[in-house]
């Protein structure tokens, strides 16, 4: 075992008392348990998880690759491309609700098992922002490209320029302009996808975050969104920020987030969740601790917005937790295909 792993284990054993109360203190783990949590991968049992009900269709596309022993990186890209191309989903890609200037701007990031990552911010006119993010990762020395530079890069690499503002989203935006009132709605992500929009075109602020483990036991993740509807032009949330909207550590696990990105960025949320799993917390408990940190730092705001975290560890165990109720996530593996609703603070 490397010196680093010995240090991690000894640190865990020596600091268990500061992690909290309850089951962790009542039944302290043995040294070997930490080795199992941190470094024992699940092999030959691929799994994919993603945020919200519409993650089910995305998971199906990802499974086409995972089920054939394909790489997790390819799977998460293919999976999130499904809602990106769906004009009915007004929080991602084509048909996404525009900013207050009527421009649909997309944010996305992707990360593989080797800490390689790529991101695009404020990208216009390209349906599959996630694929541009992967191209940034694989074809440039950079991690992030933004705005006109991201578009220029996409066009130079063969991506097709398209109008992302659908007739429906444009109509809602023009209705919103009559009052120009910014009023985020909790969990409108699912409601907006399955039902008619709220009167006046109120805001949809969601994303799809997807995490996968392939048959080799390697992790990857992807995150893509059109961001908050009617946002100030140029606003960027957590979705394209590595460590906020998405983080992957192939020794430990991966996490992603959904909801109001500003609150996630303030705590580097997904990175925090992964580090809590490194300390031995389960995915659900790690997500809960991250949510509680948002609540601690901004209790008044926490009552008004939704933030949810979704995580998976190296063993293939997964879990989620949210500020508000009804945060859902989809799971697909060789053993199950199901939509769950996470626990929440409120």
N, C-alpha and C positions, 0 to 999 in steps of 0.2 A: 504494500500500500504506500502511496506517495506521502511525503511529509505534509503536503497540503491536506490530504484527507484525514491524516492523524490529527492535524490541528483543528479541522472542522469538527471532528467527533469529540475531541477533548473539550473544545469550546462549548459544544452543545451540552455535554454532560455537566460541565461546570457552571452553566448559566441557566439551567432548566427552571430554577426558582423564579427568574425574572420574566418568564414568558407568560405567566398568568396563573389562574387558579383553576380548580375543577379537575377534569379527567387527566390533564397533563401532569399535575402534581400528585393526584391520587394514585396514578399508575405509571410511574416514570419508566421510560424505555430503557432497555439494556443497550450496551454499546453496539452489539450486533444489529439491533433494530435500526439504528441510524444508518448503518452500512446498507441495509436492505432498502430503506426509504430513498437514500440519496443515489445509490449507484447500481441497483439491480434492475435492469430494463425488462420491460415486457416484450418478448420476442414471439414472432409467429402469431401474434394476436393483435392485428392492427385495429385502430379505433379513431374515430373523428368526432369532434364535438363542436358546436357552433351556437352563437347567440340567437335567441328568438325563435318563434315558430317557423318562420320562413327558412331557418337553417336546415330544416328537414330535407327540402329539395336540394339545397346546396350540398348537404352531406351525401346524398345519393350520387351526385356527380363526383364527389371526392372518392367515394367508395369504388367507383368504376376503376380507379387507379390503385387504391389501397388493397382492394380485394384480389388484385392480380400481382401482388407483391411489388407494386410501384413505390416510388419515393414519396415521403410525406410532403416534401416541397411541391412536387407536381400536383399532388392531391389537393392541397389547400388553395393553390392558385386556380385549379379547375373548379373547385367547389364554390368559391366566392364569385367567380365569373357568372354564375347562374343569376343571382339577384342583381348583379351589375347590369345585365342585359335585359332585365324584366322591367318594362315601363310601369307596371302596376305597383312596384315597390318604389315609393316616392322618397326614400331615404338613402338610396344607393344608386349610383350610376345613371343610366338612361332613365329619364323621367324624374330624376331627383328634384326636389323643390329648390328653387333658385335662391340666391342672396337678395338683398333688398333692391339691388340694381337690375335684377332679372337675369343674372348670370349663374349657370349651374357650374359650381366649382367642386372638384373631387379631391379627396385625400385618401391615401392608401399606403400601407407598408407591408413588408413581408420579411420573414427571418427564417434561416435554416438551422441545421444542427451544428454547424461550424461557426456560429456567431456572425455569419455573413448576413447583411441586411440592406434593404433598399426602401426608399420612400419618395412619394411625390406629394406635394402640397399645392392647393389652389390650381389644380390642373383643369383646363377647360377643353371641351370638344372631343375627348377621347373616352369611349365607353368603358374600356377595361383598364382602369387606373392601376389595378393590381399587377397587370402584366407590364405596364410601364415601370412600376416600382421594382419588379424583378429584373427588368432590363437595366435599371440604374445599378442594381446590386451586381449584376454579372458583367456589364459592359463598360462600367466607369470606375474610377478610383474613389467615387464619392458615395455617400449614404443618402443624401437628400437633394432633390431638384425641385424648384418651386416656380409657380406662375408661368410666365412666358417662356422661361428657360426650360421648364419641364415639357411644355407643348412643343417647343422647337426640337428637343431631344426625341420626343415620341414620333414626330413626323419624319425626322431623319432616320429613324429606325423602323420605318414601314407601317406605323400605326395610321389608321384612317381617321380623318377629321370629320366629325359629325355634329349635328345640332342635337344637344341633349335635352333641350327644353321642349317637352311634349305639350300638346294642346291643353291637356288637363292641368298640368302644373302651371302653365302660363295663365290660364283662366283663374286659378286660385290665387296666384301672385297678384294679378290685377285687382282681384276682390280685396286682398289684404291691403293694397295700397290706399284704399279708400279711408282706412283708419291708421294704417302703419303702426299698429300696436303690437309690440313684441310680447308674446304670452306663451311660454313653453308649456306643453302638456305632458304630464307624467304618463309614461307607457303608451303614448300615441303611436309608438313604433308598430305594434301589432295591430292596433285599431285602424291605423291609416292604411295598412296593407290589406286588411280583410274587409273593411267597410268603407262607406263614403267618407270623405274628409270632414272634419269638424267645420261648422259654419264659420265663414270668414277665412278659411284656409289657415287655421292655427298651426303652430310649428311642430314639425316632426324632426327630432334630433337623435337619429339613431345610426347604427352601423351594423355590419356583420363582422364578427370576429370568429375565426376558425382555428382550431388546434388539432393536430393529428400526430399519431405515432404509427410508423409503418412496420412492416414485418421484420425489419432489421432492428427495431427498437429505437429508431431515430425520430426526433421531434422536429416539427416545423409549424409555423403559424402565419396567418394572413389577416389583414384587417382593412376594410374599405367602406367609404361612406361619401355622401354628398353634404354631410354636416348639417348644422342647424339651418332650418329654413329661415329665409329673410334675414340672415346674419349680415353684419357689416362686410362689405366686399373686402376680401383678404383675410378674414378670420380663419384661424386654423384651430381645430380641437385636438383631442388626444389621439385620434385614430392613426395618424401617420407618424406619431412620435414614438420611437423605439424606447421602451421602458415605461411609457405611459399607457398607450392603447394596446401595446403588444410587447411581450418579451418571451424569449425562448432560451433556456439553458439546458443543453442536452444531458447534463449530469443530474439535473434535478427535476425539471418539468417546465411548463409553459403556462402563461396566463394572458387573458385579453379582457377588455372592458367594453361597456356600452353605457350610453346616457350622456349627461352633460360633461363634456370633455374638460372644461376648465377645472372642475373639481378633481378630476383624475390626474391632470397634469401637476397640480399643486402637491400631490403626494407621490409622484412617480409610481402610480398605482400598480401596474402589471409587474414591474420590477420588484416592488415591495411584496407582492403576493408570492413571487418565485423565491425571494429570500426567506420569507416566512416558511415556505415548504422546505427550504434547505435546513431550517432549524428543527424540522421534524413535524410541523403541523400538517394536517390533512388538507387537501385542496379546499374543502368547504370552510374549514376553520381559518385558513390563510386568507380566503376571500372575505370572511367576516371581519377579521382584524383590520383589513384595509378599509372596509366600509366604516368601521368604528372610528378609524383615524379621521376620515372625512367628517364624521359626526362630531368628533371632539374639537376639531379646529374651526368648524363653521356650523354650529348646531342650528342656527336660524335658517340658513340656506338649505341645509340637509332635509328639512321638512318640506321644501318646495320643489325639489328636483329628484330625478331618478339617476342613480349610478348603480350598475351591477358589475360584478367581476365573475369570470368563469376561468377555471384552472384545471390542469391535469398534471399528475406527477409521473415520474419515470416508470412507475409500476402499472400505469394505466388507470389509476384511481382518479376520479374527477369530482368536481363539486362547484357550487356557485353560491353567491350571497349578494343581496341588494339592499339599498336604502328603503325602497318602496316595494310593496307586494306586486305580484304578477310578472316578475322578471323570469322569462322562460328561456330554455336552451334545449337543443336537440342533440341526441347521441345516436351514433350508428357504429356497430361492430359486428363481428361474426355471430354474436350472441343476442344482440338486441337492436331495436330501432324504436326510439321512444322520445317524446317530448316531456321534459320535466319543468316544474316551476320551483324556483329557488326559495329558500327562507329569506326573511327580510327583517330590517329593524322596525319598520312601521307596518 
